[in-house]
């Protein structure tokens, strides 16, 4: 009886919402852990170790399942090229840039920059899939840019070091790569020819191998303490492999808009965790900018593009 009751609760929509929020909390908690780990582990190597461990776990799950092995054998060259390119953009470039940025920049700053991913996806969609934003979406983009200006206003007259400027540039490149990979991921998963586990495990394995090779070439080989090994294992097993499984389960029950809104709460979560655990102290003006960006990011998915609105109207007529 008790087990049946638990199974019924797991299948409910409120539980899926809780599940999605819990995953975003796990992902947000990665930022303080990464900052701590960077005290001993070089950034690119750190990213490579995290994702290669997680990908090996996920790929093992694929190999254990006879059904997944059969699907794996049917992947043609075109799909392999797609997955390799997706892995290089989403893991090698995006995650490598994020880890490098966290070495020199506050976690809140890196998180704030990455929160512009939905806006960049909106912009890329105009050119790549001819999807024009609605007036309200365009309004929230302008508001978010205003928030970013307020956040960085204090930094305009500061004498920034060359490494900080380089880190900002690299993180911005990572944000662009993240937005591009979001469109690629949407295109790959939209076809439903491959399930998310195979897409993630293969693309993550490819991207993490390149990350680790690059890290070992350009960085010193680290001597890992037990604490650093613990950071890597926690990030790999809990915050990546386990969190990915929960996120996929939640996506089966929730609409894309709901998933986007929940995911966009991470800026708020990371800011709070950075204040609590990393002693980062935003100024009043930076707080205002962060709140504006967070609200814009959460509300942006609520308003469909013109293309989606036209599609909905057509469906209503039919």
C-alpha positions as CSV (number, residue, x, y, z in Angstrom):
1,X,0.0,0.0,0.0
2,X,2.7,2.5,1.0
3,X,4.8,1.7,-2.1
4,X,1.7,2.2,-4.4
5,X,1.0,5.5,-2.7
6,X,4.6,6.7,-3.3
7,X,4.3,5.7,-6.9
8,X,1.1,7.6,-7.3
9,X,2.7,10.7,-5.8
10,X,5.7,10.4,-8.1
11,X,3.4,10.5,-11.1
12,X,1.6,13.7,-10.1
13,X,2.3,17.1,-11.7
14,X,3.1,18.9,-8.3
15,X,5.8,16.3,-7.7
16,X,7.3,16.9,-11.2
17,X,7.4,20.7,-10.4
18,X,9.1,19.9,-7.1
19,X,11.5,17.6,-8.9
20,X,12.4,20.3,-11.5
21,X,13.1,22.9,-8.8
22,X,15.2,20.4,-6.9
23,X,17.3,19.8,-10.0
24,X,17.9,23.5,-10.5
25,X,18.9,23.7,-6.8
26,X,21.5,20.9,-7.4
27,X,22.8,22.7,-10.5
28,X,23.0,26.0,-8.7
29,X,24.9,24.4,-5.8
30,X,27.5,23.4,-8.4
31,X,28.8,27.0,-8.6
32,X,30.1,27.3,-5.0
33,X,31.5,23.8,-5.3
34,X,33.3,24.7,-8.5
35,X,34.7,27.8,-6.9
36,X,36.0,25.8,-4.0
37,X,37.5,23.2,-6.3
38,X,39.3,25.8,-8.4
39,X,41.5,26.5,-5.5
40,X,43.3,23.3,-6.3
41,X,42.2,22.1,-9.8
42,X,42.9,24.0,-13.0
43,X,39.5,25.1,-14.7
44,X,39.7,23.2,-18.0
45,X,41.0,20.0,-16.4
46,X,38.3,20.4,-13.7
47,X,35.5,20.7,-16.2
48,X,36.9,17.7,-18.2
49,X,37.1,15.5,-15.1
50,X,33.6,16.4,-14.0
51,X,31.9,15.7,-17.4
52,X,34.0,12.7,-18.4
53,X,33.1,11.0,-15.1
54,X,29.4,11.8,-15.5
55,X,29.4,10.8,-19.2
56,X,31.0,7.4,-18.4
57,X,28.2,6.8,-15.8
58,X,25.5,7.7,-18.3
59,X,27.1,5.8,-21.1
60,X,27.4,2.7,-18.9
61,X,23.6,2.9,-18.3
62,X,23.2,2.9,-22.1
63,X,25.4,-0.1,-22.6
64,X,23.7,-2.1,-19.8
65,X,20.3,-1.8,-21.5
66,X,19.8,-4.1,-24.5
67,X,17.2,-1.6,-25.9
68,X,19.7,1.3,-25.8
69,X,22.4,-0.8,-27.3
70,X,20.2,-1.6,-30.3
71,X,19.4,2.1,-30.8
72,X,23.1,2.8,-30.5
73,X,23.9,0.5,-33.4
74,X,21.3,2.3,-35.7
75,X,23.0,5.7,-35.4
76,X,24.2,6.8,-38.8
77,X,27.1,9.0,-39.8
78,X,24.9,12.1,-40.0
79,X,23.7,11.7,-36.5
80,X,27.2,11.0,-35.2
81,X,28.4,14.3,-36.7
82,X,25.4,16.1,-35.1
83,X,26.2,14.7,-31.7
84,X,29.9,15.4,-32.0
85,X,29.3,19.0,-33.0
86,X,26.7,19.4,-30.2
87,X,29.1,18.0,-27.7
88,X,32.0,20.3,-28.7
89,X,29.8,23.4,-28.5
90,X,27.8,22.6,-25.4
91,X,30.4,20.9,-23.3
92,X,33.9,21.8,-24.6
93,X,33.2,25.5,-25.3
94,X,30.3,26.3,-23.0
95,X,31.4,24.4,-19.9
96,X,35.1,25.1,-20.4
97,X,34.3,28.9,-20.6
98,X,32.1,28.7,-17.5
99,X,34.8,27.0,-15.4
100,X,37.5,29.4,-16.7
101,X,35.3,32.4,-16.0
102,X,34.6,31.2,-12.4
103,X,38.4,31.2,-11.8
104,X,38.6,35.0,-12.2
105,X,35.1,36.3,-11.9
106,X,32.4,36.2,-9.1
107,X,29.9,33.4,-9.4
108,X,27.1,35.9,-9.6
109,X,28.7,37.7,-12.6
110,X,29.1,34.5,-14.5
111,X,25.6,33.3,-13.7
112,X,24.2,36.7,-14.7
113,X,25.9,36.5,-18.1
114,X,24.7,32.9,-18.7
115,X,21.1,34.0,-17.8
116,X,21.1,35.9,-21.1
117,X,21.1,32.5,-22.9
118,X,17.2,32.6,-23.5
119,X,17.5,36.1,-24.9
120,X,20.3,35.0,-27.3
121,X,18.3,31.9,-28.3
122,X,15.4,34.3,-29.1
123,X,17.7,36.4,-31.3
124,X,19.4,33.4,-33.0
125,X,15.9,32.0,-33.7
126,X,15.1,35.1,-35.8
127,X,17.9,34.3,-38.3
128,X,18.1,30.5,-38.0
129,X,14.4,29.4,-37.9
130,X,12.7,32.7,-38.9
131,X,10.9,32.9,-35.6
132,X,10.2,36.6,-34.8
133,X,9.8,37.6,-31.1
134,X,6.5,39.1,-29.9
135,X,6.4,42.7,-28.8
136,X,6.3,41.6,-25.1
137,X,9.4,39.3,-25.6
138,X,11.2,42.2,-27.2
139,X,10.2,44.4,-24.3
140,X,11.7,41.9,-21.8
141,X,14.9,41.7,-23.8
142,X,15.3,45.5,-23.5
143,X,14.5,45.4,-19.7
144,X,17.1,42.6,-19.2
145,X,19.7,44.7,-21.0
146,X,18.9,47.6,-18.7
147,X,19.4,45.3,-15.8
148,X,22.8,44.2,-17.1
149,X,23.8,47.9,-17.5
150,X,22.9,48.6,-13.9
151,X,24.8,45.5,-12.8
152,X,28.0,46.5,-14.6
153,X,27.6,50.3,-14.2
154,X,30.0,50.3,-11.2
155,X,32.6,48.4,-13.2
156,X,32.8,50.8,-16.1
157,X,35.2,53.2,-14.4
158,X,37.2,50.4,-12.6
159,X,40.7,49.5,-13.7
160,X,40.0,45.9,-14.6
161,X,43.0,43.5,-14.9
162,X,43.8,41.8,-18.2
163,X,42.8,38.4,-16.9
164,X,39.4,39.7,-15.7
165,X,38.8,41.2,-19.1
166,X,39.9,37.9,-20.8
167,X,37.6,35.9,-18.5
168,X,34.7,38.2,-19.4
169,X,35.4,37.7,-23.1
170,X,35.7,33.9,-22.7
171,X,32.4,33.7,-20.7
172,X,30.6,35.8,-23.3
173,X,31.9,33.3,-26.0
174,X,30.6,30.5,-23.7
175,X,27.2,32.2,-23.5
176,X,27.0,32.5,-27.3
177,X,27.9,28.8,-27.5
178,X,25.3,27.9,-24.9
179,X,22.6,29.7,-26.9
180,X,23.7,28.0,-30.1
181,X,23.8,24.6,-28.4
182,X,20.3,25.2,-27.0
183,X,18.9,25.6,-30.6
184,X,21.0,22.5,-31.7
185,X,19.7,20.5,-28.7
186,X,16.1,21.5,-29.5
187,X,16.6,20.5,-33.1
188,X,18.1,17.1,-32.2
189,X,15.5,16.2,-29.6
190,X,12.6,17.5,-31.6
191,X,13.0,14.8,-34.2
192,X,12.8,12.2,-31.4
193,X,14.9,9.7,-33.4
194,X,17.2,9.3,-30.4
195,X,16.2,9.4,-26.8
196,X,17.7,12.1,-24.4
197,X,19.9,9.6,-22.6
198,X,21.8,8.6,-25.7
199,X,22.0,12.2,-27.0
200,X,23.4,13.4,-23.6
201,X,25.8,10.5,-22.9
202,X,27.4,10.6,-26.4
203,X,27.7,14.4,-26.7
204,X,28.9,14.7,-23.2
205,X,31.5,12.0,-23.6
206,X,32.9,13.6,-26.8
207,X,32.9,17.1,-25.3
208,X,34.5,16.0,-22.1
209,X,37.3,14.0,-23.7
210,X,38.3,17.1,-25.7
211,X,38.0,19.3,-22.6
212,X,40.2,16.9,-20.6
213,X,42.8,16.6,-23.4
214,X,43.0,20.4,-23.8
215,X,43.2,20.9,-20.0
216,X,46.1,18.4,-19.7
217,X,48.0,20.0,-22.5
218,X,47.7,23.7,-21.5
219,X,47.5,23.3,-17.7
220,X,49.6,21.7,-15.0
221,X,48.5,18.2,-14.0
222,X,46.9,18.6,-10.6
223,X,47.7,16.6,-7.5
224,X,44.2,15.9,-6.3
225,X,43.4,15.8,-2.6
226,X,40.6,13.7,-1.2
227,X,38.5,16.8,-0.9
228,X,39.0,17.7,-4.6
229,X,38.2,14.1,-5.6
230,X,35.0,14.5,-3.5
231,X,34.1,17.7,-5.4
232,X,34.6,15.9,-8.8
233,X,32.6,12.8,-7.8
234,X,29.7,14.9,-6.3
235,X,29.5,17.1,-9.3
236,X,29.6,14.1,-11.7
237,X,27.4,11.7,-9.9
238,X,24.8,13.9,-8.1
239,X,24.7,17.2,-9.9
240,X,25.1,15.8,-13.4
241,X,24.2,12.1,-13.9
242,X,21.5,12.0,-11.2
243,X,20.2,15.5,-11.8
244,X,19.9,14.8,-15.6
245,X,17.8,11.7,-14.9
246,X,15.4,13.7,-12.6
247,X,15.2,16.6,-15.1
248,X,14.2,14.2,-18.0
249,X,11.5,12.7,-15.8
250,X,10.2,16.2,-14.9
251,X,10.2,17.2,-18.6
252,X,7.8,14.3,-19.4
253,X,5.1,15.9,-17.2
254,X,5.7,19.7,-17.5
255,X,5.3,22.1,-20.5
256,X,8.3,23.7,-22.1
257,X,7.3,27.1,-20.8
258,X,7.1,25.8,-17.2
259,X,10.5,24.1,-17.6
260,X,12.1,27.3,-19.0
261,X,10.6,29.4,-16.1
262,X,11.9,27.0,-13.5
263,X,15.3,26.8,-15.1
264,X,15.5,30.6,-15.2
265,X,15.2,30.8,-11.4
266,X,18.8,29.6,-11.2
267,X,20.2,33.2,-11.3
268,X,18.3,33.9,-8.0
269,X,19.4,30.6,-6.5
270,X,23.1,31.1,-7.5
271,X,23.1,34.7,-6.2
272,X,21.8,33.6,-2.8
273,X,24.3,30.7,-2.6
274,X,27.2,32.9,-3.6
275,X,26.3,35.4,-0.9
276,X,26.0,32.6,1.8
277,X,29.0,30.5,0.9
278,X,31.3,32.6,-1.2
279,X,31.0,35.9,0.7
280,X,30.1,37.8,-2.5
281,X,28.4,41.0,-1.7
282,X,26.5,42.8,-4.6
283,X,25.9,46.5,-4.2
284,X,22.4,47.9,-4.1
285,X,22.6,48.8,-7.8
286,X,23.9,45.3,-8.7
287,X,21.0,43.8,-6.7
288,X,18.5,45.9,-8.7
289,X,20.1,44.8,-12.0
290,X,20.0,41.2,-10.9
291,X,16.4,41.3,-9.9
292,X,15.4,43.0,-13.2
293,X,17.3,40.3,-15.2
294,X,15.9,37.5,-13.1
295,X,12.3,38.7,-13.5
296,X,12.7,39.2,-17.3
297,X,14.2,35.7,-17.7
298,X,11.4,34.1,-15.7
299,X,8.6,36.0,-17.6
300,X,10.1,35.7,-21.1
301,X,9.0,32.1,-21.8
302,X,5.4,33.1,-21.0
303,X,5.0,35.1,-24.2
304,X,5.1,33.1,-27.4
305,X,6.9,34.3,-30.5
306,X,4.8,35.5,-33.5
307,X,5.4,32.2,-35.3
308,X,4.1,30.2,-32.3
309,X,1.1,32.5,-32.0
310,X,0.2,32.0,-35.6
311,X,0.6,28.2,-35.2
312,X,-1.7,28.3,-32.2
313,X,-4.3,30.3,-34.2
314,X,-4.1,27.8,-37.1
315,X,-4.6,24.9,-34.7
316,X,-7.7,26.6,-33.2
317,X,-9.2,27.2,-36.7
318,X,-8.6,23.5,-37.6
